[in-house]
Amino acid sequence: MIRSTILLAVLPLAACVTTPKAQGLADVSGCGDAKVADLIGKRWTEALRAPTQKRAGVRELRVIAPGDAVTMDYRPDRLNIETDAEGRVVRLKCG
């Protein structure tokens, strides 16, 4: 009796559990981040901009280096590429 009561109380919470994302990837929501996930760890150059935009299927791509000022507007169709101090891609996210 007690077990079934606990199970009925806890079971609905299981639906709220989220699975962890792959390191450096955001939810796929239209910016194509998963399509260009192979960029993580590679050194970013501007020569990669056009092919990356085409592969991701986005019109706007923003590269963010440490210390760069960025606007806080959220654009689900924009791909943000975050780099480390050496210029290597460390994170991809929509926005």
N, C-alpha and C positions, 0 to 999 in steps of 0.2 A: 504494500500500500504506500509506504513512505517512498520507496524507490520510484514508483510510477508517478507520484506527485512531483518529486524532484525532476524526473525526466521531462514531464510536461512543462515544468517551469523553465528548464534550461534549453530544451529543444528549439524553441523559437529564436533564442539568442544565437544559435549556430548559423542561422541565415545571415546574421550581421557580420560575421567574421570575414575579413578580406584577406586575400592571399598576398604575399609580399611581391613587390615588383622586382623585375630584374634591375641590377645595379645600374644607375644612370638613365633609366628609361621612365618616362611618364606614361600615363594611360593613353592608349591610342584613341584620340578624339578628333582626328581630322587633320593633324599637322604632319603626319607621315614619319613620326619619330622612330617607330619600329622598323620602317623600311630602310632606314639609314643607320641602324644600330651598330653596324660594323665600323663606323667612324670613331667610336669610343676607343681611346688609347692612341689614336693616330694624331699626328701633328696637323693642325689646321692651316691651310693656305687659301688665299683668295681664289686660286685656280680651282678649288673644290666647290666654290659657291654655285655656279650654274649647274654642274652635274648633280649636286646634292639637292638643289631645288627641284630639278626635274625628277629625280628618283623619289623624293618625298612627296611630290605633287603639290607643292606650295608656291605661292607667289612671293611671300615674304619670309625671309630668313634673317635672324639676328644672331650675331656672334658676340658673346659676352666674355670678356677677359676679367681676371681679378682686378677689382678697383674701378671697373667701368660703371658709370652712372647709367641707369636704365629707367625707363618709364614704368609705372606700375599698372598700366592698362593691360587688361587681359584680352588677347585675341586668339581664340582657339585654333584658327587656321594659320597662325604664325609659328614657325619652328625656331626655338631658341637653342643655340649651341653654346654651351659653357666650356671654357678652356681653362687650363691651369697656367701658372706663371711661365711655363715652357712652351705654351701654345698647343698642348695636347688636349683633345676633346675629352672632357670628364663627365659631361651630362648632356642629355637631350631632353627637351621638354616643350610642351605646347604652351602657348601664351604669348 
